[in-house]
Structure formats: structure tokens, C-alpha cells
Amino acid sequence: MELRRASTFDVISNLPRGVIDAILVRLPFKDAVRTSILSSNWRYMWVTIPHIVFDWQCDPTGIPSSNETLKKCVNIVYQVLLRHRGSIHKFKCVDYLPPCSDFNQWILFVSRHGIKELILEFSFGDIYKLPSCFFSCQELYNLRLQHCIFKIPQAFEGFSRLKSLYLCDVVISSDELQCLISKSPLLESLTYLDYGYEHTCPKINIPDLRYLYLGGSFEVICFENTPVEELGMHKVLCCLRNVEVLRMHNQFLKFLAVADVPEMVPNTFGHLKKLSLDVDFENGKEILAILCFFRSSHRLQKLEIRAYFTESDDHPAVVPWKAQEQKDCMLKHLRTVKMDNVVGNKSEIKFIRLLLANSPVLKTLTIDPILDDFKVEAMFLRKLIRFQRASTQAEILFND
């Protein structure tokens, strides 16, 4: 009988290098480095990975609970950077902040290796002041910062390729924020969240903006260098005419409703597909502002609303619902609606009825109530069932 020797050909190791790199990039960074023990051929495969991600998972001991384990994590990062070869397109460090002297060296290293995505998100520890070398990262197109201090040097020329900017609890002045935005001519996505620091006054003047998310307790918000209360809702919305995804939380809608609210803004929001809002349903002007959004957003597909309540009794006049229902508020492309913190008051119920009657392709309306009375909940459900629906496929999901 003829015996055949089993093939020892290593199929994976003989894949094109581009394919191997694509596989390694999709692994957790710690696992990608561990492939070095597979064989001599794999010992240095990982050193050319263009994406480097450091978090607590990179250390087998978990979250460092002492200076000794923290030093171990820092040493791991140094070893990785020293062995790395080629460009570093993405550098991500989250959860923990090592000593600033070490971290500044890491930023200096990646700034010299063509960094394109930089993600620094620290949830605890000392706030980190970005070093001057950070501002020399001219290849950046995606920047995410959390719990950092942003001080722009005088020689800063801007990030000419930056398309996405995310700032959360970043210490930055209004003038510096405006400088950063104005010197990023390709910026399309802006997220600015300020929950714990100086509540910087955002100044928005971005003609090609596609995504906007603002959150925080702002005293003033400016568009095209003019305060909202001076512009009025009409001009503010015109400044956002190219936005595709718009998220306005933490009473931001109240800013838009300071001046007179128009019925609609012509030739606005021709690209808007997703709208996310916080709404005080006891505030008539905020509801009128939402309806203005609807009449000005002919391509809206997804709507998310979170109800909130204020203790102030100084609310504008009640919405004339019958008059509003007679006006054209057709949401021809709206497919999904999600409403949170619903209590079932009259304004919410009338608003839901208007939505159902004006959304011919609606598929799901999801309601997350905060009701603790069974009778009130049952009455709310009975009203929902009776409402006329423009869409024969519309389904109401009531998360009890």
C-alpha cells in the first residue's frame, strides 16, 4: 500500500502580504501581536500593522491597580512602538492616561509616521494637555478627543485634510474652537459635547457640514459668527442646509425657538436623513420648531426624540393642533421613529397622532415610556390603537 505524506504547505503564511495585513488589522491589537509566536514566519508580521490600539485589554492583568502594573502597560507600548515599521494610519488610546512625559513621546512618534486617525479618549485620571507636536499631524482626517486640554500654538496652520472632529469635555476656548474649525476646510462631521467644563460658546460656520451633534449647557450658540437669538430660526437652519445627520440635545432646540418660528424654511435640509432631538412637549414653541423641521426636511428617514421636562412654568402658548393638522406636514420618506421618556401627556399624544397620519411609508414607531401607573398606560395604549395611520405597514412597539 502506498503511503502519502500529509502536506505541510502553510496556506495562510503564503497569502499575499496585503491580505495578511488586512486580517491582522481586524484582530484586537493584542491578538495581532500574539501571532508572533505561531512560527518564525509570523514573528514580525505584526510590526507593519498601520492600526495601533491601546486599552486595558492590551495588558493581561486587566485594569492597572498599582504603579507597577501601570509601568508594565507603559513598557508594552514602548516595545510595540520601537518594533513598529512603516506608516501608522490609526493610533487609539482609551480608558487610561500614562504619565504625560511618556504619552508626549508616543504622540511625537506617531506624528512622524503619517498618522491619519487619532483617538484619545480618557474617562478618568488627570486631564491631558496636548503637546505642540500634535499640531503637526497634517495627514489627520479623523480626530476624537476626550478629557484633554486644547491650546492652539500661534504657528498652527490647521488640519487641511480633517473631515471628522469629535470633542467631548475638552478644555478649549471659543476662539480656539473657531480657529480649529475655520482651518479645517474639508470638515464634514462635527460632534461637540461639553458636560463638565467651561461650556464654550460654539461658533459654527461650516458650509459643507454633513453631520452635527451638539450637547451641553451652552449659554450662546453662534452660526456664521452671529448669535442664535439675533439670527432667528430661519437663518440658523439655512446654515445647516447640507447636513445629513443632525443631533441636537440638552435643550438645544430651545435656542432655535427663541425668535419667531416659521412654518417652514424653503430649500433647506434637502439632504437631511436622520434627526435626533430633545423636546419639551410642554413648550409650544419647541413643538412648532419640530413641525418646521418636518416641513423643511423632505428626505427625512429616521427620527429620534427624547422627551424632557423643565421645572419652569414660563412656557409659551399651547400649540393650535387642529390648525397644524390641516397644514401640509407630509413625511414621505420617514421609516422609523423612536421616542424615549414618554409620559403620555396630551401634547405627546397629539404629536404621535400627527406623525402616524403624515408618514405613508412608516415601518416602526418605538415608544419607551416612563409610566408607573397601569391605568394611565392602558389608556395611552387604547388611544394609540385608534389613531389613523397613513402607512398600512406601520407597527407600534410599546416597550413596557
N, C-alpha and C positions, 0 to 999 in steps of 0.2 A: 504494500500500500504506500502510495506517495504522500509524504507529509509536506504540508505547505507552511512556511513560516509566516506568522502574523505580520502585517505591515506595521512599520514603526514610523511611517511618514506623519509628521506633525502638520495637520491641515491648518490649524489656527495660526501657528507661528509663521506659516508661509503665505498668509494673506498679504495683500498689498499694504504697505505701511499706513496709507491713508485710511484704510478700513480698520486697522488695529487702533489707530488713534481715535477714530470715531467710536469704537467700542469702549475704550478706556475713559473717554470724556463723559460717557453716560453712566459710569460707575461712581458710587461715592468715592471721594478722593482717597480715603484711607484704603479702600479695597483696591483701587487702581495701583497704589504704591505696593500693596501686598503681592501683586502679580510678579514682583521681582524674585520671589522665592520659587516660582514654578520651574524655572530652568535657567541655564546660563544665557540662553537666547532672550529671555524675558527680564534679565536682571536690570537693564537700563531702558526698557521700553517706556516706562512712565515719565522719564525725565524730560520728554519733549511735549507733554500734555500742555496745551495752551490755556487750560482752565484750572485754577488752583482755588480750592475752597477749604477754609479752616473754621471749624467749630468744635464743640466739645466731643463730637463723635470721633474726631481725629486722635483722641487720647483714650486708650482702653480703660483707663481708670475712671472715666466719666468726668463730671464737673470737678475741677481742682478745688480741694478744700483746704489746701495749705500752700505756703510759698514753695515748698519742694515740688509739688505736682504742677504748680504754675510754671516753675522753671523748666520742668520736663516738657511742657507744651511748647514753651518758647524755643527750647532747643530743637524740638521736632521741626518747627517752622524754619529755623535757620538751616538745618540739614537739608530740607527739601529745596530751599531757595539756592543753596550752594551747589546742589547737584543738578539743578534745572538747566536745560539747554534750549535755546531758541526763544521765540516770542511768547509773551504772556498776555493773552487777549482778555482774560477774565480773572480778577482777583477778588475773592469774597471772604470776609472775616466777620463772623457774627457771634453774638452771645457774650463774649468776654473781651476785655481790653488788657493786654500785657503792659508792662512799663512803657511810657511814651518814647523813651530813647530807643527801645527795640523796635517799636512799631514804626517810628520815623524812618528807621533803616529799611524796613520792609517796603514802605511806600516809595522811598528813593529807588529801591531795586526795581520794582515793577514799573516805575515811571520811565525807566531806561530800557524797557523791554516791550514797548508798543502797546501798553495797556489800553483796552477799549471799553471794558466794563469794570467798574469799580464799585463794590458793595461793602459798606462799612456800617453795620447795624449793631449797636451796643445797647443792651437793655438794662445794664446795671454797671456799677463801678464809676470811676472818675470820668468826667466828660473830656472828650479828646479834642485837642486843638490841632487842626490840620496843618502840616508843615508847609513851608514855601515850595518844596519840590512837587507837592501835589498839583500846584497850579501850572506845572509844565507838562501835564499829561494831555498833549494836544490831539491824541487819537481817540479820546473818550467820546462814546456815543450814548452810553448808559451810565448814569451816576445815581447811586442810592446812599443817602447818609442818614444816620440816626444817632442822636446823642453826641453831637460834635459841635465844635466852635469853628465858625467860618469867618476868617478875616482875610479879605482880598488885598494882596500887595499892590502897590502903585503900578508896578510894571506888568500887571496882569493883562494879557491880550485877549482873553476869552477862550471859550471852548468852541471852536469853529465847526466841529462835527457833532456836537451834542444834540441828541434827539429826544432823550428821555431823562427827566430830572425828578427825583423823589427826595424830599426833605421832611424829616419828622423830628420835632423837638430839637432843631438845630438853632444854635445861637447865631443869628445873623441880623444885621440892621436892615431897615427898609431900603436904604440907598445901596447897600451891598447886594441885596436880593435883586433890585432893579438892574444893577450893573451886571450881575451874573446872567440875568435873562436877556438883557439887551445885547450882550456879547456872545450869545448863543443863537445865531441866525437861523439854524435848522431845527430849533426846538419844536417838537410836536406834542409831547406829553409832559404835563406838569402836575405833580402832587405836592401840596404844601400843607403840612399838619403841624400846628403849634398848640400843644395842650399844657405846657408847663413852664414856659419861659417868658419872653418879653412881648409876646403877641404882636409880632411885627406886622406892620400895615402892608399887605401885598399890593404891588403895583403891576398890573397885567397889561402888557402891550405886545402880544404875540400874534401876528396876522395868520400864521399857518398852524395854530394850535388845533390838535385833534382830540386831546384828552385833557380834562381839567378836573382836579379833585382838591377842594379847599376844606379844611377842617380846623376849628379852633375858635377862640373867643376874640375875634377881631373887633376893634373899635371903628376902624375905617378900612374899606377896601377900594382900591383905585383901579380904573380901567383907562388906558391911554392917558395916564397922569392926571385924571380928573376923578374926584371922589364920587362914589355912587349916588349920594344924596343930591349932587349937583347935576349928574347926568340924567337920572331917571331911568326907568326900566328899559325903555325903547332903545336908548343908545348903548346901554350896558350889553343887552342881548346882541346887538349888531356887532359888538366887539368879539363875539364868540361864534360868528357865523359859520366857521369851518369845523367846529368841534363835532366829533363823532360820539364821544362818551363824556357825559357831564355829570359829576357828582358834587352836590352842594349840601353839606351837612352843618350841624351845630348852628342853627338859626341863620344860616347864610341867606335863605330865601327872604327873611325879614328885611335884609338890606335892599333887595330888589324891589320890595313893596313899599319902600319909604315914600317915594313920589307916586304920582298918579299911575295906575296900572292900565295899559291899553288893552283892548280886546284881543289884538294880535299884532305881531311885528312882521310886516311883509318882507319876503325874500330873506328870511332868517332861518337858521337851523335846517338848511337843505340837506345836511349830512348827518344830523343827529340820529343815532340809532338806539342809544341807551341813556336813560335819565334816572338819576338816583337823588332823592330829596328827603330832607327832614321837614315835616309840615306840622304847624299848629292849626288843627282843624277848627279851633275856636276863633281863629284870626281870619276874618273875612277877606282881607286884602291878600293874605298868603294864598288862599284858595283861588282868588281871581288871578293871581300870578301864575298858579299852576295851569289854569284854563288857558291863559295866554300862551304858555309853553305848548300846550296841546295844539292850539290853532296855528302855531308857528312852526310846528315840527311834523311835517307831512310824512317823514320816513321813520318815525319812532317805532321801534320793535320791542323794546324791553323797558319796563317801568318798575322802579323800586321806591317805595315810600315808607318812611319810619315816622309814625306819629309821636309828637312830644307835647308836653303841656307846660305852660308857664303859670306862675302864681299871680302875675299881674292881672288886674281886672280891666285894664285900659285896652280893650280890644275894639277894632273898627266895627263898622256896622255889619249886620248879618248879610250873608250872600243872598241875592234875589234868585233862588234856584230855578223858579219857573221860567224866568226870563233867560237864564243861562241855558236851560234845556232846549229852548226854542232856537238858539243860535247854532251855527254850524261848528261842531266840535268833533268832526269825524276823524277817528284814529284808524286810518285804513290799513296800516301795517302792524299795529300793535298785536303782539302774540302772547306775551307773558307779563303778568303783573304780580308783584309781591308786596304785601302791606304788613308791617310789623307794629306792635304796641297798640293795636286797635282796641278801643273800649266800647264801640257800638253806639256812640252818640249820634245825634241827628245829622250833623254835618258829614260825618264819616259815611253814614248810611246813604245819604243823598249823593255823595261823591261816588260811591260804589255803583249806585244805580245809573248815574250818568256814564260811568266807564263801560258798563255792560251794554248800555243802549247805543254806544257810539264806537264799538270795536268789532267790526264784521269778521275779522279773522282771528279773534282772540281764542287761545287754546286753554290757558290756565290762569285762574285768579287765586293766588295763595294768600290766605289770611292767617296771621299769627296773633290771636287776641290775648289780652291780659285781663280776662274776666274771671271773677271768683264767685259769681252768683249764677247758679244753674238756671233760674228763671229768666234772667237777663240774656244769658247765652241762647236759650231756647227761642226767645222772642227774636233775637238777632238772626238766628238761622231761618226762622219762618219768613222773615222779610226778605232775606237773600234768595230764597227759593222762588218767591213770587216775582222777582224782578224780570223784566223783559230783556232778552239777550239778542243782540244783533248777530252773533255768531252761533250757529247751530252746534258747533263743536266746543263751545266754551264750558269749561269744567271748573267748579269752585271747590278748592281744597281748604278745608277749615281745620287747622291744627289745634286740636283741643289739648 
